[in-house]
């Protein structure tokens, strides 16, 4: 396909049916300690050779905010860019297995929101536990 296609977000149908999907609200919670993250952009099935570093600063059940140090070499990622991420969890000396996410939108000039598309079970458990502990402490 050589032409851009229009993508629509469907929330329901009106008229005689009057059926709508419930809107899920992402509740982002600030992490008490930022989590170091290495990420690379994906182009189709090809992984970009340049690794970038940042920090996970906010977390929700299905998404997160990544902050990065803005330098001249910083790459601004466009919305819908696919990423491969590896986290360095607190109290761990090794990076996590590969996590896949999609850039949703910029948050500030040196941060952006991602939506997780695939998390290994171990990472899913760690992030869910962390999110739950932050939520109960508030």
HUGI-V16007 format. One record per backbone hydrogen bond with DSSP energy under -1.0 kcal/mol. CO is the residue of the C=O (numbers start at 0). NH is the residue of the N-H. E is the energy in kcal/mol with one decimal. If there is no record, write none. Layout:
BEGIN
co=<CO CO>
nh=<NH NH>
e=<E E>
END
This chain:
BEGIN
co=<10 12 13 18 28 34 35 36 37 38 39 40 42 45 51 53 54 55 56 57 58 61 62 63 64 64 65 66 70 77 80 81 82 83 84 85 86 88 98 99 99 100 101 102 104 107 109 110 110 111 112 113 114 117 119 120 121 122 123 124 125 126 127 128 129 130 131 132>
nh=<20 18 16 12 58 55 87 53 85 51 83 47 45 42 38 36 66 34 30 64 28 115 59 113 56 57 111 54 73 80 102 41 100 39 98 37 95 91 84 116 117 82 114 79 112 110 67 106 107 65 103 63 101 99 123 124 125 126 127 128 129 130 131 132 133 134 135 136>
e=<-3.1 -2.0 -1.1 -3.2 -2.3 -3.2 -2.8 -2.4 -2.2 -2.9 -2.4 -2.7 -2.1 -3.4 -2.8 -2.6 -2.9 -1.8 -2.7 -2.2 -2.6 -2.1 -2.6 -2.7 -2.3 -1.0 -2.3 -2.6 -1.5 -1.6 -2.8 -2.8 -1.9 -2.0 -2.5 -2.6 -2.7 -1.2 -3.5 -2.8 -2.0 -3.2 -2.4 -3.3 -3.2 -1.1 -2.7 -2.0 -1.1 -2.9 -3.0 -1.9 -2.1 -2.8 -2.8 -2.4 -2.2 -2.9 -2.4 -2.4 -2.4 -2.7 -2.6 -2.3 -2.1 -2.5 -2.2 -1.3>
END
